[in-house]
Amino acid sequence: MQTETRSRTDQLTSPAGHPVSVIRFEGDISSTSRDAVVGAYQSLSKERVQIILLDFTKVDYINSSGIALVIQTMIEASNSGQKVHAFGLSAHFQKVFTMVGITKYAHLFPDQQAALAAL
């Protein structure tokens, strides 16, 4: 049974002093997750937000439609000159994200600390 996708956005500062918006997902990501994924990204200011982290630590499942939403978000961010990185993916989904080409748009990190340290 699929669980509803929820998202929230936190504002952090990287160790180098860069402002970072973190979109934290929870639940399963599928075709019904458009508002939680794309909507959460689109609610960010494209002028003020330059670095975005996608937190998948509380996501158990992502189907192909959910992956398409993530890719859409990353392409929109790239087209707007924003940098997107992701962390908290299981080993399986790290492999899937790499296979479908998401790593062209985002670096993948094991956790938030590693992602922030790389910025």
C-alpha positions in Angstrom: 0.0 0.0 0.0 1.3 3.4 -1.0 1.8 6.1 1.6 1.1 9.7 0.9 4.0 11.9 0.0 4.7 14.9 2.3 7.3 17.5 1.9 8.6 20.4 3.9 11.4 22.9 3.2 14.1 24.0 5.6 16.6 26.8 5.2 20.2 26.0 6.2 23.7 27.4 5.7 26.5 25.3 4.3 29.9 25.2 6.2 31.2 27.5 3.5 28.4 30.0 4.3 26.1 29.3 1.3 22.3 29.5 1.9 20.7 26.1 1.1 17.1 25.1 0.8 16.4 21.5 1.8 13.2 19.9 0.5 12.5 16.9 2.8 10.3 14.2 1.4 8.4 11.6 3.4 6.3 8.6 2.2 6.3 7.1 -1.2 6.9 9.1 -4.4 4.7 8.3 -7.4 2.4 10.0 -10.0 0.2 11.4 -7.1 3.2 13.2 -5.6 3.3 16.1 -8.0 2.3 18.8 -5.4 4.8 17.4 -2.9 7.7 17.2 -5.3 7.3 19.7 -8.1 5.1 22.0 -6.1 7.6 22.2 -3.2 10.3 23.1 -5.7 8.2 25.7 -7.5 7.4 27.4 -4.2 11.0 28.4 -3.8 12.2 31.7 -5.0 14.3 31.2 -8.2 16.1 34.5 -7.6 17.1 33.9 -3.9 17.5 30.1 -3.8 20.6 28.9 -5.7 21.4 25.6 -3.9 18.7 22.9 -3.3 19.1 19.7 -1.4 16.5 16.9 -1.9 16.2 14.8 1.2 15.1 11.2 0.6 15.9 9.7 4.0 12.2 9.1 4.9 11.2 7.9 1.4 10.6 4.1 1.2 9.6 3.8 -2.4 9.8 5.7 -5.7 8.2 4.4 -8.8 8.9 5.4 -12.4 6.3 8.2 -12.3 7.9 9.5 -9.1 11.4 9.4 -10.7 10.0 11.4 -13.6 8.7 14.1 -11.2 12.2 14.2 -9.6 13.8 14.5 -13.0 11.4 17.3 -14.0 12.2 19.2 -10.9 16.0 18.9 -11.5 15.7 20.0 -15.1 13.6 23.0 -14.1 16.2 23.9 -11.5 19.1 23.5 -13.9 17.3 25.7 -16.5 16.9 28.3 -13.8 20.6 28.2 -12.9 20.1 26.5 -9.6 22.2 23.6 -8.3 20.4 20.5 -7.0 21.9 17.7 -4.9 20.2 14.7 -3.3 20.9 12.7 -0.2 19.5 9.9 1.9 18.7 7.5 -1.0 18.9 3.8 -0.3 21.6 1.9 -2.3 19.0 0.6 -4.6 17.7 4.1 -5.5 21.2 5.5 -5.8 21.7 2.8 -8.5 18.4 3.6 -10.1 19.0 7.4 -10.1 22.4 6.8 -11.7 21.0 4.5 -14.3 18.3 6.9 -15.4 20.7 9.8 -15.7 19.7 11.9 -12.6 23.4 12.3 -11.8 23.7 14.6 -14.9 21.6 17.1 -12.9 22.5 16.3 -9.3 25.3 14.9 -7.2 24.2 12.1 -4.8 25.4 12.1 -1.2 24.9 9.5 1.6 23.6 12.1 4.1 23.0 15.8 4.8 26.3 16.3 6.4 28.2 15.1 3.4 26.1 17.1 1.0 26.5 20.3 3.0 30.3 19.7 3.3 30.6 19.5 -0.5 29.0 22.9 -1.1 
